[in-house]
Amino acid sequence: MADTWLIFGLGNPGNQYEKTRHNIGQMALDALAREIGGSFRKQGTTGAVTCEGRLGYGGPKVILAKSLGYMNTSGGPVSALTKFYGIDPDHIIIIHDELDIPFDTVKLKKGGGDNGHNGLKDITKALGTKDYYRVRSGIGRPPGRMEVSSFVLKPFSSTEAKDLPFLIDNSAEAARMIITDGLLAAQQKFHAA
């Protein structure tokens, strides 16, 4: 289905992770689900929940998906969904947290390395290619000597929480723009900021 896109938001399941930095991808998906007027349902044996809809009236079909497992095992659900829906890697967008980008900044790319992100590493391994789109939602680096693993599993600070809705909306809009306007136009908008 050439007109169908998979947008996969990285994160971990469970209430204890719901509002953590590692789950920014899933927060952006919730915003997109509200926009298309859908809700998430378990998708067979794919290990994911999905929400299907269209971007705008008569627009491209999108499958929004979240893994039922942990981020480091995201490859299995992404691969299963691409087979189930017949989606090629060039129609996959992964929304994820990015340490090397300042908080409240969104960057976009197609392909490239995983930058030590275990969720991306697992997806690349499962798909057998790096050539999928990434919406990189900036969460910044941990303060002082805090371990990265502790930092990404903590909720956003009270200062960050004030701007978090903008980061969520921008991440969702970036994914939408890749589909409707192409990567270059989306990069021009978000990389210029």
C-alpha positions as CSV (number, residue, x, y, z in Angstrom):
1,M,0.0,0.0,0.0
2,A,2.1,2.9,-1.3
3,D,-0.1,5.5,0.2
4,T,0.1,4.0,3.8
5,W,2.7,5.2,6.3
6,L,3.7,3.7,9.7
7,I,4.5,6.2,12.4
8,F,6.0,4.4,15.4
9,G,6.6,6.2,18.7
10,L,9.3,4.8,20.9
11,G,8.8,4.4,24.6
12,N,8.2,1.9,27.4
13,P,4.9,0.5,28.6
14,G,3.3,1.1,32.0
15,N,2.3,4.1,34.1
16,Q,5.7,4.5,35.7
17,Y,7.2,5.4,32.3
18,E,4.3,7.3,30.8
19,K,5.7,10.8,31.4
20,T,9.4,10.1,31.2
21,R,11.8,11.6,28.6
22,H,12.2,8.2,27.0
23,N,8.5,8.2,26.1
24,I,8.4,11.5,24.1
25,G,7.7,9.4,20.9
26,Q,4.6,7.9,22.4
27,M,3.4,11.3,23.7
28,A,3.7,12.6,20.1
29,L,1.7,9.7,18.8
30,D,-1.1,10.4,21.3
31,A,-1.3,14.0,19.9
32,L,-1.5,12.5,16.3
33,A,-4.2,10.1,17.4
34,R,-6.3,13.0,18.8
35,E,-5.8,14.8,15.5
36,I,-7.1,11.9,13.3
37,G,-9.8,11.1,15.9
38,G,-8.7,7.5,16.6
39,S,-7.8,5.4,19.6
40,F,-5.2,2.7,20.1
41,R,-6.2,-1.0,19.9
42,K,-4.1,-4.2,20.2
43,Q,-3.0,-5.3,16.7
44,G,-3.1,-9.1,16.5
45,T,0.2,-10.8,17.3
46,T,2.4,-7.8,16.3
47,G,3.3,-6.9,19.9
48,A,1.9,-3.4,19.3
49,V,-1.2,-1.2,19.7
50,T,-2.2,0.8,16.6
51,C,-4.5,3.6,15.6
52,E,-5.4,4.0,11.9
53,G,-6.7,7.1,10.2
54,R,-6.0,9.7,7.5
55,L,-4.0,12.9,7.6
56,G,-6.7,15.4,6.6
57,Y,-9.7,14.7,4.4
58,G,-8.7,12.2,1.8
59,G,-5.1,12.4,2.8
60,P,-2.5,9.6,3.2
61,K,-3.4,6.7,5.4
62,V,-1.3,6.5,8.6
63,I,-0.8,3.7,11.1
64,L,0.2,5.1,14.5
65,A,1.9,2.4,16.6
66,K,3.3,1.8,20.0
67,S,5.1,-1.3,21.2
68,L,3.6,-3.3,24.1
69,G,7.2,-4.2,25.1
70,Y,10.2,-2.2,26.1
71,M,12.0,0.3,23.9
72,N,15.1,-1.9,23.4
73,T,12.9,-4.6,21.8
74,S,11.0,-2.3,19.4
75,G,12.4,-4.0,16.3
76,G,10.1,-7.0,16.5
77,P,6.8,-5.0,16.5
78,V,8.0,-2.5,13.8
79,S,9.0,-5.4,11.6
80,A,5.8,-7.3,12.2
81,L,3.7,-4.2,11.4
82,T,5.5,-3.6,8.2
83,K,4.8,-7.1,7.1
84,F,1.2,-7.0,8.3
85,Y,0.4,-3.7,6.4
86,G,2.9,-4.2,3.5
87,I,4.8,-1.0,4.3
88,D,8.3,-0.4,2.9
89,P,11.1,1.2,5.0
90,D,10.8,4.5,3.0
91,H,7.2,4.8,4.5
92,I,8.3,4.3,8.1
93,I,8.8,7.2,10.6
94,I,10.2,6.6,14.1
95,I,9.7,9.3,16.7
96,H,12.2,9.1,19.5
97,D,14.0,10.9,22.2
98,E,17.5,12.3,21.4
99,L,20.1,13.1,24.0
100,D,22.4,15.0,21.6
101,I,19.8,17.7,20.7
102,P,18.8,20.4,23.2
103,F,15.5,20.1,24.9
104,D,12.5,21.4,22.9
105,T,14.3,21.0,19.6
106,V,13.3,18.7,16.8
107,K,15.6,17.4,14.0
108,L,14.7,15.1,11.1
109,K,16.7,12.7,9.0
110,K,16.4,9.6,6.9
111,G,18.9,6.8,7.5
112,G,22.2,7.2,9.4
113,G,23.5,5.7,12.6
114,D,21.6,5.0,15.8
115,N,23.8,7.3,18.0
116,G,23.8,4.7,20.8
117,H,20.0,4.6,20.9
118,N,19.1,0.9,21.6
119,G,15.5,1.3,20.3
120,L,16.8,2.4,16.9
121,K,19.5,-0.2,17.0
122,D,16.9,-2.9,17.4
123,I,14.7,-1.5,14.7
124,T,17.6,-1.3,12.2
125,K,18.5,-4.9,13.0
126,A,14.9,-6.2,12.6
127,L,14.3,-4.3,9.3
128,G,17.8,-5.0,7.9
129,T,18.1,-1.4,6.8
130,K,18.8,2.1,8.3
131,D,16.8,3.8,5.5
132,Y,13.7,4.9,7.5
133,Y,12.8,8.4,8.7
134,R,13.5,9.6,12.2
135,V,11.9,12.5,14.1
136,R,14.5,13.2,16.8
137,S,12.9,14.9,19.7
138,G,15.5,16.7,21.8
139,I,15.7,15.9,25.5
140,G,19.2,17.3,26.1
141,R,22.0,15.7,28.1
142,P,21.8,14.6,31.8
143,P,23.1,17.2,34.3
144,G,26.4,16.7,36.1
145,R,27.4,13.0,36.4
146,M,23.9,11.6,36.2
147,E,23.8,8.3,34.3
148,V,22.0,8.5,31.0
149,S,19.8,5.5,31.9
150,S,18.6,7.3,34.9
151,F,18.0,10.6,33.1
152,V,15.9,9.2,30.2
153,L,13.7,7.3,32.7
154,K,12.9,10.4,34.8
155,P,10.0,12.7,34.2
156,F,10.6,16.1,32.6
157,S,11.6,18.8,35.1
158,S,9.0,21.4,36.2
159,T,10.8,24.0,33.9
160,E,10.8,21.6,31.0
161,A,7.1,20.6,31.6
162,K,6.0,24.1,30.7
163,D,7.5,23.7,27.2
164,L,6.8,20.0,26.8
165,P,3.4,20.5,24.9
166,F,5.4,22.5,22.2
167,L,7.9,19.7,21.9
168,I,5.1,17.1,21.6
169,D,3.2,19.2,19.0
170,N,6.4,19.9,17.0
171,S,7.4,16.2,17.0
172,A,3.9,15.3,15.7
173,E,3.9,18.1,13.1
174,A,7.4,17.0,11.9
175,A,6.1,13.5,11.3
176,R,3.1,14.8,9.5
177,M,5.2,17.2,7.3
178,I,7.5,14.4,6.2
179,I,4.4,12.7,4.8
180,T,2.6,15.7,3.3
181,D,5.5,18.0,2.2
182,G,8.6,15.7,2.1
183,L,11.7,15.6,4.2
184,L,13.4,18.6,2.8
185,A,10.5,21.0,3.5
186,A,10.1,19.6,7.0
187,Q,13.9,20.0,7.7
188,Q,13.8,23.6,6.4
189,K,11.0,24.4,8.9
190,F,12.4,22.6,11.9
191,H,16.1,23.0,11.4
192,A,15.8,26.7,10.8
193,A,14.4,27.3,14.3
